[in-house]
């Protein structure tokens, strides 16, 4: 009977916008679009919910799955609440983009709502002409033959978690091509940190940069 109570309570709470388990005291949920579909990002309302998938694992061989430092040189690290606010304030206003830096199969399996997939390996397989197309989608302009990032979107980049190197490698490539460091944020906790807090995820057909 307990699960029936939780379902009924959750439906009522959502309708009243008064959730038992909020994201923050002043944030019950955030609504964002993922591939044109509105998604309500909120925490799982079951106080006894546990992770049972791969993200419940604590130990992976190092190398390559080593724990990363809190900061990347010149890049601001953000935590989960900051990513939610980035989603609400920057993504919804068109000023920001959340990037899943993992390989397409991981993105296809499950990702954070509103994110797009730019795999960390993509810049190793393309030339400057194709890189330009990606950056133009992110708001970069070409002026007098030069790449102008002054109006480029702010980026929040993530991968699997504290032990995952994919977001760092993508950030290194973005910076190498001239993307301003001050426009890039690193969500270091990644998918594991997102899921650990019971936040909404989506499963979809692959939508990736090639």
C-alpha positions as CSV (number, residue, x, y, z in Angstrom):
1,X,0.0,0.0,0.0
2,X,3.0,2.3,0.6
3,X,3.7,2.8,-3.1
4,X,0.1,3.8,-3.7
5,X,0.3,6.4,-1.0
6,X,3.5,7.8,-2.6
7,X,1.9,8.0,-6.0
8,X,-1.2,9.7,-4.7
9,X,0.9,12.1,-2.6
10,X,3.3,12.9,-5.4
11,X,0.4,13.7,-7.8
12,X,-1.3,15.9,-5.2
13,X,2.0,17.6,-4.3
14,X,2.9,18.4,-8.0
15,X,-0.6,19.8,-8.5
16,X,-0.2,22.0,-5.5
17,X,3.4,22.8,-6.4
18,X,4.3,21.9,-2.8
19,X,6.7,19.0,-3.0
20,X,7.9,17.0,0.0
21,X,11.4,16.8,-1.5
22,X,12.4,20.1,-3.1
23,X,15.5,21.0,-5.1
24,X,16.0,24.0,-2.7
25,X,13.8,25.8,-0.2
26,X,12.6,28.2,-2.9
27,X,12.7,25.8,-5.8
28,X,10.2,22.9,-6.1
29,X,11.0,22.1,-9.7
30,X,12.2,23.7,-12.9
31,X,10.6,23.3,-16.3
32,X,12.8,23.0,-19.4
33,X,12.5,21.8,-23.0
34,X,14.3,18.8,-24.2
35,X,14.1,18.4,-28.0
36,X,10.9,20.4,-28.0
37,X,9.2,18.6,-25.2
38,X,8.6,20.2,-21.8
39,X,10.2,18.3,-19.0
40,X,9.5,19.0,-15.3
41,X,12.9,18.6,-13.5
42,X,12.3,17.6,-9.9
43,X,13.6,15.2,-7.3
44,X,12.3,11.7,-6.7
45,X,9.6,12.0,-4.1
46,X,10.3,8.7,-2.4
47,X,12.4,9.3,0.7
48,X,13.6,5.6,0.5
49,X,14.6,5.6,-3.2
50,X,18.0,4.1,-3.9
51,X,20.2,4.0,-7.0
52,X,20.4,0.4,-8.4
53,X,22.1,1.0,-11.7
54,X,25.7,1.5,-12.7
55,X,25.8,4.9,-10.9
56,X,25.5,3.1,-7.6
57,X,29.0,1.7,-8.1
58,X,31.7,3.2,-5.9
59,X,34.9,1.8,-7.3
60,X,36.4,1.8,-10.8
61,X,40.0,1.1,-11.9
62,X,42.3,4.1,-11.8
63,X,43.7,4.8,-14.3
64,X,41.6,5.7,-16.3
65,X,38.7,6.3,-13.8
66,X,40.5,8.5,-11.3
67,X,39.0,11.1,-9.0
68,X,39.4,14.6,-10.5
69,X,40.4,17.8,-8.7
70,X,37.8,20.4,-7.8
71,X,39.0,22.8,-10.5
72,X,40.2,22.9,-14.1
73,X,42.6,25.7,-14.8
74,X,40.6,28.8,-15.7
75,X,37.2,27.0,-15.7
76,X,34.5,27.6,-13.0
77,X,33.3,24.5,-11.3
78,X,29.6,24.3,-10.5
79,X,27.5,22.0,-8.3
80,X,24.1,20.6,-8.9
81,X,22.0,23.5,-7.6
82,X,24.0,25.9,-9.8
83,X,23.3,23.6,-12.8
84,X,19.6,23.7,-12.0
85,X,19.7,27.5,-11.9
86,X,21.7,27.6,-15.1
87,X,19.0,25.4,-16.7
88,X,16.3,27.7,-15.4
89,X,18.0,31.1,-16.1
90,X,20.4,30.5,-19.0
91,X,19.0,27.6,-21.0
92,X,15.4,28.8,-20.8
93,X,16.4,32.3,-21.9
94,X,18.5,31.0,-24.8
95,X,21.7,32.3,-23.3
96,X,23.1,28.9,-22.2
97,X,23.6,25.3,-23.3
98,X,24.1,22.2,-21.3
99,X,26.5,19.8,-23.0
100,X,26.7,16.1,-22.4
101,X,30.3,15.3,-23.3
102,X,29.9,11.5,-23.2
103,X,29.9,9.1,-26.1
104,X,26.5,8.9,-28.0
105,X,25.5,5.6,-26.6
106,X,25.7,7.0,-23.1
107,X,23.7,10.1,-24.1
108,X,21.1,7.9,-25.8
109,X,20.7,5.7,-22.7
110,X,20.1,8.6,-20.3
111,X,20.9,12.2,-19.9
112,X,20.1,15.5,-18.1
113,X,17.1,17.3,-19.5
114,X,17.7,20.0,-22.1
115,X,21.3,18.8,-22.8
116,X,22.8,18.3,-26.2
117,X,25.5,15.8,-27.0
118,X,28.9,16.9,-28.2
119,X,31.1,13.9,-27.5
120,X,34.6,14.6,-26.2
121,X,36.1,12.9,-29.2
122,X,34.4,15.0,-31.8
123,X,37.1,17.6,-32.2
124,X,39.7,14.9,-32.8
125,X,37.7,13.7,-35.9
126,X,36.8,17.0,-37.6
127,X,38.7,19.9,-39.3
128,X,38.4,23.6,-38.5
129,X,35.6,24.1,-41.0
130,X,33.4,21.5,-39.2
131,X,34.4,22.9,-35.8
132,X,33.2,26.3,-37.0
133,X,29.7,24.9,-37.8
134,X,29.5,23.6,-34.2
135,X,30.6,26.9,-32.7
136,X,28.1,28.8,-34.9
137,X,25.3,26.7,-33.5
138,X,26.6,27.8,-30.0
139,X,26.4,31.5,-31.0
140,X,29.8,32.2,-32.4
141,X,30.0,34.7,-35.3
142,X,32.6,35.2,-38.0
143,X,33.8,38.8,-38.5
144,X,36.4,39.8,-41.0
145,X,37.5,36.2,-41.2
146,X,38.0,35.9,-37.4
147,X,35.9,33.8,-35.0
148,X,34.1,36.1,-32.6
149,X,32.9,34.5,-29.4
150,X,31.5,37.7,-27.8
151,X,27.9,36.6,-28.3
152,X,28.6,32.9,-27.9
153,X,26.4,31.0,-25.4
154,X,27.5,30.0,-21.9
155,X,28.2,26.3,-21.7
156,X,27.8,23.9,-18.8
157,X,29.6,20.7,-19.5
158,X,29.3,17.3,-17.8
159,X,30.0,13.6,-18.2
160,X,29.5,10.6,-15.9
161,X,30.9,11.9,-12.5
162,X,33.9,12.7,-10.4
163,X,35.8,9.8,-11.9
164,X,35.0,10.6,-15.5
165,X,37.5,12.4,-17.8
166,X,35.3,13.1,-20.8
167,X,34.0,16.6,-19.9
168,X,37.6,17.8,-19.1
169,X,38.8,16.5,-22.5
170,X,35.9,18.3,-24.3
171,X,36.6,21.5,-22.4
172,X,40.3,21.3,-23.3
173,X,39.2,21.1,-27.0
174,X,36.8,24.0,-26.7
175,X,39.5,26.2,-25.2
176,X,42.0,25.1,-27.8
177,X,39.7,26.4,-30.5
178,X,39.3,29.7,-28.8
179,X,36.1,29.3,-26.8
180,X,36.3,31.8,-23.8
181,X,37.0,30.1,-20.5
182,X,34.7,32.5,-18.7
183,X,31.8,31.2,-20.8
184,X,32.4,27.5,-19.8
185,X,31.3,25.9,-16.6
186,X,32.2,22.4,-15.4
187,X,29.5,20.3,-13.7
188,X,32.0,18.1,-12.0
189,X,29.4,15.8,-10.2
190,X,28.1,14.6,-13.6
191,X,25.3,12.1,-14.1
192,X,26.2,10.2,-10.9
193,X,25.8,13.3,-8.8
194,X,22.6,14.3,-10.6
195,X,21.0,10.9,-10.1
196,X,22.3,10.6,-6.5
197,X,19.9,13.5,-5.7
198,X,17.0,11.8,-7.4
199,X,16.7,14.4,-10.2
200,X,14.8,13.9,-13.4
201,X,16.6,12.3,-16.3
202,X,15.5,11.6,-19.9
203,X,16.0,8.7,-22.4
204,X,15.8,9.6,-26.0
205,X,17.0,8.9,-29.5
206,X,20.6,10.1,-30.1
207,X,20.9,13.8,-31.0
208,X,24.6,14.3,-31.4
209,X,27.2,16.5,-33.1
210,X,29.1,14.6,-35.8
